[in-house]
């Protein structure tokens, strides 16, 4: 295996860990929001979509077919978009109150980008076709 497979696996493990880490702290309500626990807010549980993306990412990342690598680009693109959506929606100032950003929200962005970069450079060799 090339190094990109290991970077992608490390990114997936880091994303799982960062979904359990605190993302923001809302001072007025005394609430700590993570990817799994967002009680008291209307955010739902945004970490579960990351878990679904990680599941498909790992399947397609270790499948040695070109179609799997192409689908993996779609999966990691959706995952990165969801990470940026979480960053801009959950950590945004609302009603004159800005929540305090914690390390987990930054780790979600970093790990999602790490997974996207590893999907951009797959470990696959193309056969030369005779025309």
C-alpha positions in Angstrom: 0.0 0.0 0.0 1.1 3.5 -0.7 1.2 6.2 1.9 -2.1 7.7 0.7 -4.0 4.7 2.0 -2.6 5.2 5.4 -3.3 9.0 5.3 -6.9 8.2 4.4 -7.3 5.7 7.1 -5.7 8.1 9.7 -8.1 10.8 8.5 -11.1 8.5 8.9 -10.1 7.5 12.4 -9.4 11.2 13.3 -12.9 12.1 11.9 -14.5 9.5 14.1 -12.7 10.8 17.2 -13.5 14.4 16.4 -17.2 13.7 16.1 -17.1 12.7 19.8 -15.0 15.8 20.8 -16.6 19.1 21.7 -17.3 21.4 18.7 -18.6 24.6 20.3 -19.6 25.9 23.6 -22.7 28.1 23.8 -22.2 30.3 26.9 -25.8 31.6 27.4 -27.3 28.2 27.5 -24.3 26.4 29.1 -24.3 23.8 26.3 -21.4 22.0 24.8 -22.2 20.8 21.3 -20.4 17.8 19.6 -21.2 15.8 16.5 -23.1 13.3 18.5 -24.6 15.4 21.4 -26.4 18.6 20.5 -29.2 18.5 23.0 -30.9 21.9 23.5 -30.2 23.0 19.9 -31.8 22.5 16.6 -28.7 21.1 15.0 -29.6 17.4 15.2 -26.8 15.0 15.3 -24.5 16.0 12.4 -21.8 13.4 13.3 -23.9 10.5 12.0 -23.7 11.7 8.4 -19.9 11.7 8.8 -20.1 8.1 10.1 -22.1 7.1 7.0 -19.6 8.8 4.8 -16.7 7.1 6.6 -18.3 3.7 6.1 -18.6 4.1 2.3 -15.2 5.8 2.2 -13.5 2.8 3.7 -15.2 0.3 1.5 -14.4 2.3 -1.7 -10.9 3.3 -0.5 -9.8 -0.3 -0.2 -11.6 -1.7 -3.3 -9.1 -1.9 -6.2 -11.4 -0.9 -9.0 -11.5 2.4 -10.9 -15.3 2.8 -10.4 -14.8 2.6 -6.6 -12.1 5.3 -6.7 -14.5 7.6 -8.7 -17.4 7.0 -6.4 -15.0 7.6 -3.5 -14.4 11.1 -4.8 -18.1 11.8 -4.6 -18.3 10.4 -1.0 -15.3 12.4 0.2 -16.6 15.6 -1.6 -20.0 15.2 0.2 -18.2 14.6 3.5 -16.0 17.7 3.1 -19.0 19.8 2.1 -20.9 18.5 5.2 -17.8 19.4 7.4 -17.7 22.9 6.0 -21.5 23.2 6.5 -21.2 22.2 10.1 -18.4 24.7 10.6 -20.4 27.6 9.1 -23.8 26.7 10.6 -23.0 25.3 14.1 -20.1 27.7 14.9 -21.9 30.8 13.5 -23.0 33.8 15.5 -26.8 33.9 16.0 -28.8 36.5 17.8 -25.7 38.5 18.8 -24.2 35.5 20.5 -21.1 33.8 19.2 -20.3 30.3 20.5 -16.9 29.5 21.6 -15.2 27.2 19.0 -13.5 24.1 20.4 -10.9 21.8 18.9 -13.3 19.2 17.6 -14.8 21.5 14.9 -11.3 22.2 13.5 -10.4 18.5 13.6 -13.5 17.7 11.5 -12.4 20.1 8.8 -8.8 18.8 8.8 -9.7 15.1 8.8 -12.3 15.6 6.0 -9.7 17.4 3.9 -7.2 14.7 4.6 -9.7 12.1 3.4 -10.4 14.1 0.3 -6.7 14.5 -0.6 -6.2 10.8 -0.2 -9.1 10.0 -2.5 -7.7 12.4 -5.1 -4.5 10.2 -5.3 -5.7 6.6 -5.3 -3.4 3.6 -5.3 -4.4 2.1 -8.7 -2.5 1.2 -11.8 -4.1 1.6 -15.2 -3.4 -1.0 -17.9 -2.3 0.3 -21.3 -5.0 -0.5 -23.9 -4.1 -1.4 -27.5 -6.0 0.7 -29.9 
